[in-house]
């Protein structure tokens, strides 16, 4: 775990927020522990950017007239 990740998880837990990351959980990781694993260990919710966009009801539209 990098030191900054520990501080990030502590801040998120204290301020009752959610971590947004593309990292996936790797329960057997020993050397590079994913941020999601750290969040899970401390009871902090972690979601993907795609889930964040869904929760915010973001709709992306495409127009060929640009």
Order of alpha helices (4+ residues) and beta strands (2+ residues): alpha-beta-alpha-beta-alpha
